[in-house]
Amino acid sequence: MSLIKNGRIKQSIVHWCYEPYWKDHDAFIQMTKDLGCGSVELAPPAMYPKLKAAGLTNAIAAIDIDPDPPFTRGFNNPSNWDRVMAATRKTIDDCAEYGFKNVICFTGYDEGISPEKGAANCVEGFRKIVPYAAEKGVTLCLEMLNTRADDHPMKGHPGYHGNHVDYCVDIIRKVGSPHLKLLFDFYHVQIMDGDLIRRLRQCKDVIGHVHTAGNPGRCELDARQEINYPPLMEALIDIGYDGYVGHEFIPTRDALEGLKEAVTLCDV
């Protein structure tokens, strides 16, 4: 029986966080449906046919630039463009085939490039790829990541250029396309900028996707962390956000119980 009763917030489960607990794709999909969520996001392409058959979506798709993590090589460095754009086009094509609407993208790490030059390169690079996304009916979502947490490779990203909301939003506005938007991750924004509700309202027109996690520690959305999620969900409704909210915390205890808690808390 679904835990979601109000349904004003569409909720999604981020695959990488919980794959260790539900390695089987069918089991992961069933868990997601049991919670009442409509999406498994950042899912591996092998999962796409099963998601579609189950009536679920992939609210935002990952790109693969193996062997590097995708957030380390982005649009801020022209020497990466061929590789990153090829991977992004591949994911755009896959999403278009299955009717998925969003693809994640990143500024990349500094690699000796200044933040100012990196931003200018991002604008130029995104202007090259965004028309292809638009042609396929797909939106790229640029994720802002924190550079402060250095205790775990998935909790913080020292050296990442897009480490403030204003930096990312400025790039998005300069590109000037509805097919490039912001991935607003409450965990990362809280660490770097705070003032979450005001920031939501200030950039409401460019928010394309949303992520949750507790801070500190990218943990469960429980009473032991500092972000108060129900008012944030109300704020998303107030600004007219109609996309998915993806749960992207790293479990510190029973994963299913943590997800149940998160889903219930965000069902305002």
KOLFI-12240 format. One record per residue (C-alpha): residue number from 1; x, y, z; residue in three letters. Coordinates in steps of 0.05 Angstrom, whole numbers, plus 5000, padded with zeros to 4 digits. Layout:
N
n->NUM	xx->X	yy->Y	zz->Z	res->ALA $
...
This chain:
268
n->1	xx->5000	yy->5000	zz->5000	res->MET $
n->2	xx->5028	yy->5068	zz->4980	res->SER $
n->3	xx->5054	yy->5113	zz->5035	res->LEU $
n->4	xx->5037	yy->5174	zz->4993	res->ILE $
n->5	xx->4968	yy->5202	zz->5011	res->LYS $
n->6	xx->4969	yy->5275	zz->4988	res->ASN $
n->7	xx->5010	yy->5267	zz->4925	res->GLY $
n->8	xx->5023	yy->5342	zz->4915	res->ARG $
n->9	xx->5098	yy->5326	zz->4911	res->ILE $
n->10	xx->5120	yy->5275	zz->4860	res->LYS $
n->11	xx->5174	yy->5232	zz->4892	res->GLN $
n->12	xx->5231	yy->5192	zz->4863	res->SER $
n->13	xx->5284	yy->5143	zz->4888	res->ILE $
n->14	xx->5357	yy->5155	zz->4867	res->VAL $
n->15	xx->5386	yy->5089	zz->4845	res->HIS $
n->16	xx->5459	yy->5094	zz->4866	res->TRP $
n->17	xx->5443	yy->5106	zz->4940	res->CYS $
n->18	xx->5400	yy->5044	zz->4949	res->TYR $
n->19	xx->5426	yy->4995	zz->4896	res->GLU $
n->20	xx->5469	yy->4960	zz->4949	res->PRO $
n->21	xx->5404	yy->4941	zz->4985	res->TYR $
n->22	xx->5362	yy->4923	zz->4924	res->TRP $
n->23	xx->5412	yy->4898	zz->4872	res->LYS $
n->24	xx->5358	yy->4863	zz->4831	res->ASP $
n->25	xx->5323	yy->4912	zz->4785	res->HIS $
n->26	xx->5255	yy->4880	zz->4794	res->ASP $
n->27	xx->5261	yy->4884	zz->4869	res->ALA $
n->28	xx->5283	yy->4957	zz->4865	res->PHE $
n->29	xx->5223	yy->4974	zz->4821	res->ILE $
n->30	xx->5175	yy->4938	zz->4867	res->GLN $
n->31	xx->5202	yy->4974	zz->4928	res->MET $
n->32	xx->5193	yy->5040	zz->4892	res->THR $
n->33	xx->5122	yy->5024	zz->4873	res->LYS $
n->34	xx->5106	yy->5000	zz->4943	res->ASP $
n->35	xx->5128	yy->5067	zz->4971	res->LEU $
n->36	xx->5082	yy->5102	zz->4921	res->GLY $
n->37	xx->5139	yy->5136	zz->4883	res->CYS $
n->38	xx->5135	yy->5146	zz->4808	res->GLY $
n->39	xx->5208	yy->5145	zz->4789	res->SER $
n->40	xx->5275	yy->5110	zz->4796	res->VAL $
n->41	xx->5326	yy->5162	zz->4775	res->GLU $
n->42	xx->5399	yy->5161	zz->4754	res->LEU $
n->43	xx->5381	yy->5089	zz->4737	res->ALA $
n->44	xx->5427	yy->5046	zz->4693	res->PRO $
n->45	xx->5404	yy->5041	zz->4620	res->PRO $
n->46	xx->5392	yy->4966	zz->4628	res->ALA $
n->47	xx->5335	yy->4985	zz->4676	res->MET $
n->48	xx->5299	yy->5032	zz->4627	res->TYR $
n->49	xx->5255	yy->4979	zz->4593	res->PRO $
n->50	xx->5233	yy->4952	zz->4661	res->LYS $
n->51	xx->5217	yy->5022	zz->4687	res->LEU $
n->52	xx->5174	yy->5036	zz->4626	res->LYS $
n->53	xx->5139	yy->4969	zz->4631	res->ALA $
n->54	xx->5125	yy->4982	zz->4705	res->ALA $
n->55	xx->5094	yy->5050	zz->4691	res->GLY $
n->56	xx->5152	yy->5087	zz->4724	res->LEU $
n->57	xx->5197	yy->5141	zz->4696	res->THR $
n->58	xx->5270	yy->5159	zz->4705	res->ASN $
n->59	xx->5261	yy->5230	zz->4730	res->ALA $
n->60	xx->5333	yy->5249	zz->4713	res->ILE $
n->61	xx->5382	yy->5206	zz->4675	res->ALA $
n->62	xx->5457	yy->5197	zz->4688	res->ALA $
n->63	xx->5512	yy->5203	zz->4637	res->ILE $
n->64	xx->5570	yy->5154	zz->4632	res->ASP $
n->65	xx->5640	yy->5180	zz->4619	res->ILE $
n->66	xx->5674	yy->5119	zz->4650	res->ASP $
n->67	xx->5725	yy->5112	zz->4680	res->PRO $
n->68	xx->5716	yy->5181	zz->4709	res->ASP $
n->69	xx->5658	yy->5201	zz->4755	res->PRO $
n->70	xx->5613	yy->5245	zz->4711	res->PRO $
n->71	xx->5617	yy->5305	zz->4757	res->PHE $
n->72	xx->5693	yy->5311	zz->4750	res->THR $
n->73	xx->5692	yy->5323	zz->4674	res->ARG $
n->74	xx->5644	yy->5377	zz->4652	res->GLY $
n->75	xx->5630	yy->5434	zz->4605	res->PHE $
n->76	xx->5680	yy->5482	zz->4638	res->ASN $
n->77	xx->5739	yy->5450	zz->4602	res->ASN $
n->78	xx->5737	yy->5450	zz->4525	res->PRO $
n->79	xx->5787	yy->5392	zz->4524	res->SER $
n->80	xx->5731	yy->5349	zz->4554	res->ASN $
n->81	xx->5676	yy->5372	zz->4506	res->TRP $
n->82	xx->5681	yy->5317	zz->4454	res->ASP $
n->83	xx->5678	yy->5263	zz->4507	res->ARG $
n->84	xx->5625	yy->5295	zz->4551	res->VAL $
n->85	xx->5581	yy->5317	zz->4494	res->MET $
n->86	xx->5583	yy->5248	zz->4462	res->ALA $
n->87	xx->5562	yy->5217	zz->4529	res->ALA $
n->88	xx->5508	yy->5270	zz->4538	res->THR $
n->89	xx->5480	yy->5259	zz->4468	res->ARG $
n->90	xx->5478	yy->5184	zz->4480	res->LYS $
n->91	xx->5437	yy->5194	zz->4544	res->THR $
n->92	xx->5392	yy->5245	zz->4510	res->ILE $
n->93	xx->5378	yy->5193	zz->4455	res->ASP $
n->94	xx->5363	yy->5139	zz->4507	res->ASP $
n->95	xx->5316	yy->5185	zz->4544	res->CYS $
n->96	xx->5280	yy->5206	zz->4480	res->ALA $
n->97	xx->5269	yy->5132	zz->4464	res->GLU $
n->98	xx->5236	yy->5117	zz->4530	res->TYR $
n->99	xx->5201	yy->5184	zz->4542	res->GLY $
n->100	xx->5245	yy->5207	zz->4599	res->PHE $
n->101	xx->5252	yy->5282	zz->4604	res->LYS $
n->102	xx->5315	yy->5303	zz->4642	res->ASN $
n->103	xx->5390	yy->5290	zz->4637	res->VAL $
n->104	xx->5439	yy->5311	zz->4691	res->ILE $
n->105	xx->5500	yy->5353	zz->4673	res->CYS $
n->106	xx->5558	yy->5386	zz->4710	res->PHE $
n->107	xx->5607	yy->5443	zz->4707	res->THR $
n->108	xx->5665	yy->5396	zz->4722	res->GLY $
n->109	xx->5725	yy->5405	zz->4768	res->TYR $
n->110	xx->5773	yy->5464	zz->4760	res->ASP $
n->111	xx->5831	yy->5427	zz->4725	res->GLU $
n->112	xx->5872	yy->5491	zz->4731	res->GLY $
n->113	xx->5818	yy->5534	zz->4700	res->ILE $
n->114	xx->5793	yy->5596	zz->4737	res->SER $
n->115	xx->5720	yy->5598	zz->4759	res->PRO $
n->116	xx->5707	yy->5657	zz->4713	res->GLU $
n->117	xx->5736	yy->5622	zz->4652	res->LYS $
n->118	xx->5701	yy->5558	zz->4672	res->GLY $
n->119	xx->5634	yy->5593	zz->4673	res->ALA $
n->120	xx->5647	yy->5624	zz->4604	res->ALA $
n->121	xx->5667	yy->5556	zz->4576	res->ASN $
n->122	xx->5604	yy->5526	zz->4606	res->CYS $
n->123	xx->5560	yy->5577	zz->4571	res->VAL $
n->124	xx->5595	yy->5564	zz->4504	res->GLU $
n->125	xx->5592	yy->5489	zz->4513	res->GLY $
n->126	xx->5520	yy->5486	zz->4534	res->PHE $
n->127	xx->5500	yy->5529	zz->4475	res->ARG $
n->128	xx->5529	yy->5474	zz->4431	res->LYS $
n->129	xx->5490	yy->5416	zz->4462	res->ILE $
n->130	xx->5425	yy->5448	zz->4485	res->VAL $
n->131	xx->5395	yy->5452	zz->4415	res->PRO $
n->132	xx->5403	yy->5377	zz->4409	res->TYR $
n->133	xx->5368	yy->5366	zz->4475	res->ALA $
n->134	xx->5312	yy->5412	zz->4453	res->ALA $
n->135	xx->5304	yy->5375	zz->4388	res->GLU $
n->136	xx->5294	yy->5310	zz->4427	res->LYS $
n->137	xx->5247	yy->5341	zz->4479	res->GLY $
n->138	xx->5297	yy->5332	zz->4535	res->VAL $
n->139	xx->5322	yy->5383	zz->4587	res->THR $
n->140	xx->5392	yy->5385	zz->4616	res->LEU $
n->141	xx->5395	yy->5399	zz->4690	res->CYS $
n->142	xx->5460	yy->5430	zz->4717	res->LEU $
n->143	xx->5475	yy->5406	zz->4787	res->GLU $
n->144	xx->5505	yy->5452	zz->4840	res->MET $
n->145	xx->5551	yy->5412	zz->4886	res->LEU $
n->146	xx->5584	yy->5429	zz->4952	res->ASN $
n->147	xx->5660	yy->5436	zz->4958	res->THR $
n->148	xx->5664	yy->5437	zz->5034	res->ARG $
n->149	xx->5652	yy->5364	zz->5054	res->ALA $
n->150	xx->5717	yy->5325	zz->5041	res->ASP $
n->151	xx->5706	yy->5263	zz->5083	res->ASP $
n->152	xx->5671	yy->5220	zz->5029	res->HIS $
n->153	xx->5674	yy->5223	zz->4952	res->PRO $
n->154	xx->5598	yy->5227	zz->4947	res->MET $
n->155	xx->5586	yy->5276	zz->5004	res->LYS $
n->156	xx->5627	yy->5334	zz->4977	res->GLY $
n->157	xx->5666	yy->5353	zz->4915	res->HIS $
n->158	xx->5727	yy->5398	zz->4929	res->PRO $
n->159	xx->5748	yy->5431	zz->4865	res->GLY $
n->160	xx->5680	yy->5431	zz->4831	res->TYR $
n->161	xx->5667	yy->5497	zz->4796	res->HIS $
n->162	xx->5591	yy->5500	zz->4804	res->GLY $
n->163	xx->5591	yy->5504	zz->4880	res->ASN $
n->164	xx->5542	yy->5561	zz->4889	res->HIS $
n->165	xx->5470	yy->5571	zz->4865	res->VAL $
n->166	xx->5485	yy->5639	zz->4836	res->ASP $
n->167	xx->5544	yy->5612	zz->4795	res->TYR $
n->168	xx->5501	yy->5558	zz->4764	res->CYS $
n->169	xx->5440	yy->5602	zz->4753	res->VAL $
n->170	xx->5483	yy->5655	zz->4719	res->ASP $
n->171	xx->5507	yy->5603	zz->4669	res->ILE $
n->172	xx->5436	yy->5579	zz->4657	res->ILE $
n->173	xx->5409	yy->5649	zz->4646	res->ARG $
n->174	xx->5465	yy->5666	zz->4598	res->LYS $
n->175	xx->5451	yy->5604	zz->4557	res->VAL $
n->176	xx->5378	yy->5626	zz->4557	res->GLY $
n->177	xx->5342	yy->5562	zz->4538	res->SER $
n->178	xx->5284	yy->5527	zz->4574	res->PRO $
n->179	xx->5323	yy->5462	zz->4559	res->HIS $
n->180	xx->5378	yy->5480	zz->4609	res->LEU $
n->181	xx->5356	yy->5484	zz->4681	res->LYS $
n->182	xx->5382	yy->5477	zz->4752	res->LEU $
n->183	xx->5385	yy->5414	zz->4794	res->LEU $
n->184	xx->5370	yy->5443	zz->4863	res->PHE $
n->185	xx->5399	yy->5395	zz->4914	res->ASP $
n->186	xx->5378	yy->5417	zz->4984	res->PHE $
n->187	xx->5437	yy->5381	zz->5016	res->TYR $
n->188	xx->5490	yy->5415	zz->4973	res->HIS $
n->189	xx->5455	yy->5483	zz->4975	res->VAL $
n->190	xx->5448	yy->5481	zz->5050	res->GLN $
n->191	xx->5523	yy->5470	zz->5059	res->ILE $
n->192	xx->5546	yy->5525	zz->5012	res->MET $
n->193	xx->5491	yy->5577	zz->5012	res->ASP $
n->194	xx->5434	yy->5562	zz->5060	res->GLY $
n->195	xx->5372	yy->5606	zz->5059	res->ASP $
n->196	xx->5337	yy->5551	zz->5022	res->LEU $
n->197	xx->5266	yy->5577	zz->5015	res->ILE $
n->198	xx->5289	yy->5646	zz->4992	res->ARG $
n->199	xx->5335	yy->5614	zz->4941	res->ARG $
n->200	xx->5279	yy->5570	zz->4915	res->LEU $
n->201	xx->5236	yy->5631	zz->4903	res->ARG $
n->202	xx->5293	yy->5671	zz->4870	res->GLN $
n->203	xx->5308	yy->5618	zz->4819	res->CYS $
n->204	xx->5240	yy->5585	zz->4812	res->LYS $
n->205	xx->5238	yy->5596	zz->4737	res->ASP $
n->206	xx->5301	yy->5554	zz->4724	res->VAL $
n->207	xx->5291	yy->5496	zz->4773	res->ILE $
n->208	xx->5287	yy->5431	zz->4733	res->GLY $
n->209	xx->5297	yy->5379	zz->4787	res->HIS $
n->210	xx->5305	yy->5373	zz->4862	res->VAL $
n->211	xx->5344	yy->5326	zz->4908	res->HIS $
n->212	xx->5339	yy->5313	zz->4983	res->THR $
n->213	xx->5387	yy->5289	zz->5037	res->ALA $
n->214	xx->5399	yy->5305	zz->5110	res->GLY $
n->215	xx->5456	yy->5350	zz->5132	res->ASN $
n->216	xx->5507	yy->5339	zz->5160	res->PRO $
n->217	xx->5528	yy->5273	zz->5130	res->GLY $
n->218	xx->5481	yy->5265	zz->5070	res->ARG $
n->219	xx->5440	yy->5221	zz->5116	res->CYS $
n->220	xx->5366	yy->5207	zz->5127	res->GLU $
n->221	xx->5315	yy->5263	zz->5132	res->LEU $
n->222	xx->5305	yy->5252	zz->5206	res->ASP $
n->223	xx->5306	yy->5293	zz->5269	res->ALA $
n->224	xx->5382	yy->5285	zz->5277	res->ARG $
n->225	xx->5397	yy->5331	zz->5218	res->GLN $
n->226	xx->5387	yy->5406	zz->5207	res->GLU $
n->227	xx->5342	yy->5413	zz->5145	res->ILE $
n->228	xx->5267	yy->5419	zz->5157	res->ASN $
n->229	xx->5237	yy->5386	zz->5096	res->TYR $
n->230	xx->5161	yy->5397	zz->5102	res->PRO $
n->231	xx->5166	yy->5473	zz->5094	res->PRO $
n->232	xx->5212	yy->5463	zz->5035	res->LEU $
n->233	xx->5160	yy->5418	zz->5002	res->MET $
n->234	xx->5107	yy->5471	zz->5015	res->GLU $
n->235	xx->5153	yy->5523	zz->4984	res->ALA $
n->236	xx->5161	yy->5480	zz->4922	res->LEU $
n->237	xx->5086	yy->5477	zz->4915	res->ILE $
n->238	xx->5080	yy->5552	zz->4926	res->ASP $
n->239	xx->5129	yy->5567	zz->4869	res->ILE $
n->240	xx->5092	yy->5521	zz->4822	res->GLY $
n->241	xx->5145	yy->5467	zz->4817	res->TYR $
n->242	xx->5114	yy->5406	zz->4785	res->ASP $
n->243	xx->5175	yy->5361	zz->4775	res->GLY $
n->244	xx->5201	yy->5304	zz->4817	res->TYR $
n->245	xx->5236	yy->5307	zz->4884	res->VAL $
n->246	xx->5290	yy->5253	zz->4886	res->GLY $
n->247	xx->5313	yy->5222	zz->4952	res->HIS $
n->248	xx->5389	yy->5218	zz->4949	res->GLU $
n->249	xx->5412	yy->5204	zz->5020	res->PHE $
n->250	xx->5464	yy->5152	zz->5040	res->ILE $
n->251	xx->5431	yy->5105	zz->5091	res->PRO $
n->252	xx->5462	yy->5101	zz->5160	res->THR $
n->253	xx->5411	yy->5050	zz->5185	res->ARG $
n->254	xx->5355	yy->5008	zz->5155	res->ASP $
n->255	xx->5349	yy->5035	zz->5084	res->ALA $
n->256	xx->5275	yy->5019	zz->5075	res->LEU $
n->257	xx->5255	yy->5051	zz->5140	res->GLU $
n->258	xx->5295	yy->5113	zz->5122	res->GLY $
n->259	xx->5260	yy->5117	zz->5054	res->LEU $
n->260	xx->5192	yy->5107	zz->5086	res->LYS $
n->261	xx->5207	yy->5164	zz->5133	res->GLU $
n->262	xx->5230	yy->5209	zz->5076	res->ALA $
n->263	xx->5171	yy->5194	zz->5032	res->VAL $
n->264	xx->5122	yy->5207	zz->5088	res->THR $
n->265	xx->5157	yy->5271	zz->5110	res->LEU $
n->266	xx->5156	yy->5301	zz->5040	res->CYS $
n->267	xx->5083	yy->5282	zz->5026	res->ASP $
n->268	xx->5055	yy->5349	zz->5050	res->VAL $
